Structure formats: structure tokens, C-alpha cells
Amino acid sequence: MEKNKKISTESYKGTRDFYPEDLAVQNFIFDRARQISENFGYEEYNTSVLEPTELYKAKSGDEIVNEQTYSFIDKGDRDVTLRPEMTPSIARMVAKKRRELTYPLRWFSIQNFFRYERPQKGRLREFWQLNADIFGVEGIEAEVEIISLGYEIMKALGAQDEDFVIKINYAGILKETYQTELNLDESEVKKALRIIDSKNKVSEEEYRQKYINDFGEDKGKQLFEIEQKITEKTKQNEKFQKCVELGKKLENKGIKTELDPLLTRGFDYYTGIVFEFFDTNPENKRALFGGGRYDDLLDLFDSEKIPAVGFGMGDVTIKDFLEVRSLLPKYQSKTELYLCTLSQKYSDNADQLATSLRKQNINVTVNYSDKKIGDQISVADKKKIPYVICIGGDEVQNKQYKLKNLKTGEEQEVTEESIADAIKQITE
């Protein structure tokens, strides 16, 4: 590195620094996700951010491994990858202790992931995600529960029913239909599915042009025009009737869904119903999160099949969803009280009072600067700390203090013994 070259203060492209206000938003999202997951009886787990690359080569799909992972050879000459998703990891964990675990197994995690892709709205190279999975239920009850879990999380975040739509399809039917009806080979089917996945994100003309760009003028136009026929053919498939059944069961619970034969999911391991939650706001027209059934993933570990259904919900898309609806929480400091000092000689007195209050579960910060009282109060206000007490000679001698509410400007006389109760009473 050049001696005089200055290091940039920017974070690595596609990642974020979380200042307190930013972290408060993420905590708001995942605190509610954790609360609802536990309310459904799900237990929290975690795993390493590093996994053997072969785990993703086997089951996540070629695009994920070849184009979107941070993979490298470590100092022990091992091929490792920063996890781009959680499903293969949880499958590995379940396979390892398959006979020791009790089913149905309900697990959730909230962790960070890495994908090497072009950063854009709703997509970053590092993101945090809730993953929730249920193992050991063959029937459609698993899909009903996992989608209900996602629905209740959305409601806990402040979303109304009209703010999002839940789309349902059956994995593999579309692929089978394209192969049998149009004689497309494997690579052509993958191209067609990638185009279909963009249907709700672009205009009809842009969508039509994607077919032409990937398949040429004649074949591209043919595929675009025959799409409706393919959709109707998909609906007639016997497997698709499970989607119809699921929709009815969810409707009985007050959860509306939409059957979408063109819904695709990017991973190769789905074996049954797949679903996605979509934002209905024109300013944020995109999928929010989704998942599906993956009964065969444990085959990778030469393990007996265990039926599984799950989903992943990322913080980036949910934050965008909340932002366009003005549902983001206003930042409020966790610190409840700021102790100002008339001069630095009262710092020890303030520190002793702070120690006493912290033992009573009051979050306190102490001024150690030589700033004027007015400036100290401005600091507390800027930091969104709701209450201040100023300490000088009279306060030290009489053990009487003025507790000031910075939001209302009101003051009340308190003793050292009554400060904690006064703050708790106000905040309740």
C-alpha cells in the first residue's frame, strides 16, 4: 500500500454499516420475527458462516455456486464458501443427528449471508435473513403452518392484508410442461424460467423482449405468445390441485392466497409446493420472501428422507416494504437517563448515582466533558435520551434532584431513592 494513500471510509460494495439508528430498524424487524416464531413453537439455532463448497455445488444450483458465492481455498487447502443461504446447512445439521432429534422439528435462525451479485434495490452482497423450517410432516399441514407463520410476522410488522399477496405454485410442473409441450432442452428451460421469474418486475414489452434476446426473434415471439397456453396446461396438472387445497385451507384461516402457475423459485432442491409473499405497492413491486417443500435434500448425506418445508425472509426487502408504507419505527435510545454535571469535580458523584440506578435496571450515561449545561442537555436530546438530571453542589449536599423530561420540558423533584420509580412510572 502506498505510504500516503488514504483508506476509504466506505464499506465494501454491497455491504452495510449499521449505525445505531440503522441497527434499531433491523432489530425491530427481527425482534418481531423472533417473537412470532417462538409463539409458533419454533426453536432458534445457528451454524457457521463457512461451509464446504461441495455442499452448494450439490444442491443449490449451478448459478448460485459459479456466479454468486464467495468461495476460496483456505490455508488448509480446503474449498470453502461463505454461506449464500441456510437450507443446505440446516439439512446437514438434521442429517447429522437425524436419529437423536424429535419430530416434528421446528427450527428458526436469524443470521447473515453472502452472495456475489450486482447490488441493486432489494439485493445486496451481504444480508440478514430469518429462516424458519419444519421437518417431519408429510401432509399439507406443514405448508399451512409455515405460510401462516410468515403471514403473522407480516402482521406483527404492521402490514395490512392489502399490502401483500401470497402466491402459490407447485415446483417442477412448469419445467415439465415446457419440455413436453415445446420440446425445450434443459438449458432452454432454465432460460425460460429465468425470464418468467422477471415477469412482475418489468413492463410487458420489456418482458417480451427478454424472450427475443434469449431465444431469437421467431422462437422468442413463439414462447411469449404461447405462455398463456402453458399456464392453462399447468393448472390441469394433478400436482397443482395440492396448491388449490392449500389455498382453501389458508382461506379458512382468514389468509388469502393467489394460485400462480408461473411462480418460479431459484433453487433446484424444491420438490413440492413453493410460495412467495409479494409487495402490492407499485413503488416496491417485487417478491418480499418465499420458500417451499424440499423433501429430498437429505439425500445428499445418504440419509433417510425427512419431509421439510421452510422459508427465508431477508431484512433488505422487508425494510423497503416498511419504508414505502411509513411503518419504520422512530429511533429511540435505550438509554433512559443522562446525568449532566455542573463541573467535572462532580463526575464521581454522578458516577456513584449512575451505579446505583443501573442496579435498579435504569440505563444511565454520565457526562465526563467540560461542556456547559445547555450543551450537555443538547447532547442528550440529540442522542434521543428522554430524561436528564443535572448534578451540582446543591444536589450532592441535599440528595434532591430535578428530573427533566426533554420531550415535554416538564420537571419533577425526586430523591435519590425515588429516581428509578419515577422514570419507570413515566415510561409505563
N, C-alpha and C positions, 0 to 999 in steps of 0.2 A: 504494500500500500504506500502511495506517495506520502511523504512526510507532512506536507501542508494541506493535503486533501481533506476536506471536511466530510464527515459522515452524515448522510441524510437522516432527518428525523422522521421520515415517512416509514410506515410499517411495510413489510413485504407485500408485494402486489397480491391482492385478493384476500388479504387477512385484515383484521381489525384490532385496534387498541380499544379497550373498554375503560373509558374514564368512569368515575362513579355514577354519573347520570346515565351513561350507556349501559353499565352493568345492572343498574336498577331496573331497566326495561327488560333485559334478559332474565333477571331474577323473577320479575313479575310474571313473565310467560311460563317459566319452568316451575316456579313455586305452585302455580295453579295446576300445571300438568302433573306434577308430583302428587299434589293433594288428591286429584281425581283418580289417578292411577292407584294410589293406596286405598282410596274409597272403594274401588272395584276389586280389592284384594290382591293387587299386583305387588311383588317384592322387588326391591332395587338391587341391581348387580352392576358389575363393571368388568372390563377386561383391558389388556394392554393396548396402547395405540399402535404398537408394532405387531405385525403378523407375518408369517412366511408367505412370500408372493404366490406360491403354488396354491394357496387357499383361494385366491381370487382368480387365478388362471383357470381353476377347475370349475368354478360356479358363477362368477359374477358377469361373465360375458367378455368377449374379446375387446370391445370398445373401452370398457372400464379399465382393463389391465394395460392395454397397449397405448391408450391415449390419455387416460385420466388419473393415473396413480403416481404417487411419489414413491418410486421403487429404487433401491440401491443395494449394493453389496457391502455388508458390514465388515468390520475388521477381522471377523472370524470366517470370512469368505462365504457368508450366508446371504441369500437373496431375500430381502425383507421389504415390506411395504407399509407406509403409514395408512391406517385403515380408511378406506373410502366409504364404508358402510358397516353396519353392525351385524346383519343377518348371518353371514358366514361364521363370524366369531361366536355368536350365541349357539349356532348349530354345533360348532366344535366343542363348546363347553358342555352342552347337553349330551353329546355323544360320549364324552369322556366319563361322565358319571351317570350314564343312562339308567343303570340298574339301582342306583342309590337314591335317585330323585323320586319325588311323589307327584303323581299326575292327577288331574290337570295341573300343569306347571304354568304359573302366571308370573312373568318377569318384566321389568322395565329398566331402562337406563337413560341417563342424560349425559352425553359425552360429546367431544369434538371429533371432527372427521376432516379428511383432506382429499381434494380432487383437483388434479391439474387440468383446469379448463379456463376458458376465457371469462374473466369476471364481467358480470352484467347484472342488471336489476334482478334480484331474486336469487342470484347464483354467485357464490364466492369460492375461493380455493380452500378456505378453512371455514367451517360452520359447526354449530352445535345442534344436536338433534335428540329429541325424545324417541326412543324405540320401545314399543310395547308388543309382547308376543305371548300367545297361549299355545302350549304344547299338550297333546294327548286327547284332543277332542276331534273325532272324525266328522261329526254332524255339523249342520249349518249353524248350530248354536254358537260355535266359535266365531263365525263371521258376524253374527248378530251382536255378540258381546264386544268384539274388538271395534266394530264400527260405532256402537253405542258409546264406547269409551272415548273415541275421537270426537264424537258429537258433543258429549258432556264437557270435554275440555274446551271446545269452541264456545260453548255457552258460558263456561266459567270465565272466559276471557272477555265476555261482554257482547259476543256476537248474537245477532238475531237470526231466526230461521231463513229470512230472505237474503241474508248476507252471503250465503254459500249454498252450494248444491253438491250432493254426494252422488257420484257416478259409479255405476257397477257394470262389469263385463266378466266374461269367462276367458282366462288366458288360453291362448293356442287356437281358438276357433277361427279367428281372423286369418292366422297363418295357414291353417288347413284349407280354408276356403279359397284363398289366393292361389295356393298350389294346385288344388283340384279344378277350380273353375278357369284359371288363366294359364296354368302350366308354368308358373314362375319358379325359377330355381331358388336355392337357399339365399344367395346374395341379393337377388332381386326382391325377395320377400322382405328381407331386412331393410332394404332401401325404402320400400313402400311403407313399412311400419314406421320408419323414422319420419317420413313425410306426414303420415296420418297423425303422429304424435304432435305435430305443429299446427294442426287444423284450427284449434281455438286461439292460436297466438298471432295469426296473420290474416290479412284480407283474403277474400275468395280468389281474387286474381293472382295474388302472391302464392296462394296455395296451389292453384292450377299451374303456375309457372314452375314450382318445385318439381312437379311430375315431369314436365317437359325437360327441365335441366338435367334430371337424373336418368330419364328413360328415352330421351329424344322426342322430337315433335309428334310423330304418329303414335307411338306406344304410350307416350306421356298423356296425350289427349284421351286415348282409349281408356287408360286406367282412371283418369279423373272422371270421365263420363260414366264408367261402369261401377263407380264406388257405391252408388245408391243400391244397385242390384246386389252387390256384395253384402251390403248392410242387411238387406232383407233376407238373404240366404243365411247369414249368420244367426238371425233371430229364430230361424226354423231349426237350428241345431238343438239336439236333445239336451246337451250340456247347458245351453243358455237358459233352459227352464229353471235351473237352480238359481239363476240371478232373479228370475221372476218370483220364485218362492222367497228368496231373501228380501226382496223389496216389499213383499206383503207383510212379512214378519216385522220388519222395521217400521212399516207404516202403522202396524198395530200398537207400536210403542210411541207413536207420535213423531217418528223420524221419516221425513220424506226423502226419496231417492229417485234417481233417473237412470234408466237402463240405457247404456251406450255401447252398441256393438263395435264402435270404432275406438274405444278406450284401449290404449296400449300402456304397458309398463316396461321400463328399460332393462330389467334383469331377466336372465334366462331361466331362473330357478322356479318361477311360479307354476303351479300345477292345477290351479282351480280358479275360483273367483278372485278377481282383482278389483280394487276400488280406488277412487281419488276424491278428495274434497277440493272443489273449485270455488274461487272467488267470483262473485257475481258483479262486482264493481267494475265498470268499464275502464277505470283508471288502473286497475290491477288485474286484468283479465288473464288468469293463469291458475295452474294447479297449486294448491297450498301444501298438501301432503297426501300420501297414499300408501297402499300395501296390498296384501293378498295372502293366498294359501300357498305353502311351499312344503308339501308332504315328503318330497324325495331328497331334500338337501342333506340329510344324514347319510345317504348312500355314499357320499364322498369318503366317509370314515369307516366304510364297511360295517355300518351299524344298522340294526333293525330299524325299520321305518317308524317314525313318530309323527303323526299329523301335527301341522303347525300353521298358525295364522298370525300375522303381525303387520305393523305399520311403523313408518318413521316420520316424525314431524319436526322440520327444521326451524330454527329461530329466525332466519332471514326472511322467508316468505311470510311467516306469521307476523313479524314486526311490520312489514309492508301492509299487510291486511289491516292491522290495528291502526296504522298511521293514516291511511286514507279515510278511515271512519272516526278519527279523533278519539280513539279508545286507548291511546297510550297514557299511562299514569303520569301525573306530575311528580317531579322529583322531590322527595322529602328526606332530609338527612336522618340517619338512625341516631345521631347524637341529639339528645334532648335538652341539654343544658350547657351553656358556655359561661365559664367563670372569668369575668373581667377583673383586672387588678388596677388600683389607682396608681401604684408604682410597683417596681419589681421586688421591693422589700416585702410585699405581701404574697409573693409567689408560693412560699412554703405554707402559708395559711390556706391559700386556695387549693394547694395540692392535698393538704390534710382533709379538707372538706370534700374534695373530689373522691378521695379514697373511701371515705365514709359513705358517700352516696352510691358509689359503684357497688359496694357490698349490699346495698338495698335495690340493686338492679336498675339504677338510673345511669344512662350513658352520658358521660361528662367529659368535656375537654377544657383545658386550662390555658389561659393566656400567659405566655412567657416572654412577650415582647415588651418594648417600652413605648408602644403606641398610646396615643391619647384615648380616653374612654370612648369618645364618639367613634373613633376609628375601629376600636375593638368591637363595638356593637355592630358597626357596618360589616366587619368580617363575619360575625355570627350570622347576620342577616343574609349575606351573600352565600354563605355555606348552607343556608336553609335550616339553621338550628333555631328551634321555636322559642327558647327561653334563655334569658341571661340573668345573672346576678353579679353585681359589682362589689368588690371587696376592698375596703379601706380600713382606716383606723377605727372608726365607729363600729363597723361590722365585726371586726376582730375582738374589740372590747366587749360589746353588748351581745354578741351572738344573735343579732337580729339582722335580717336581710330583706331586700326588696326583690321579689321575683317578677320579672317583666316579661310579658307576652309580646313578642316582636310583631306578631300579625295584627293584634288588636291595639297594642300600645298600653294595655291595662297593667297595673302593678298591684301586688298584694304583699303585705308584711308577713314574713314567715320566720320561724325559728329554725335552728339547725336540725332539730328533730322532726320538724313538720315539712321540710322541703320536698322529700320524696313523696309523701302522701299528697301534697298539693299538686305536684306535677302529674302523678298518676290519676288524680281525681279530674284534672282538667282534660287529660288525653282520653279518658274513658268515654 
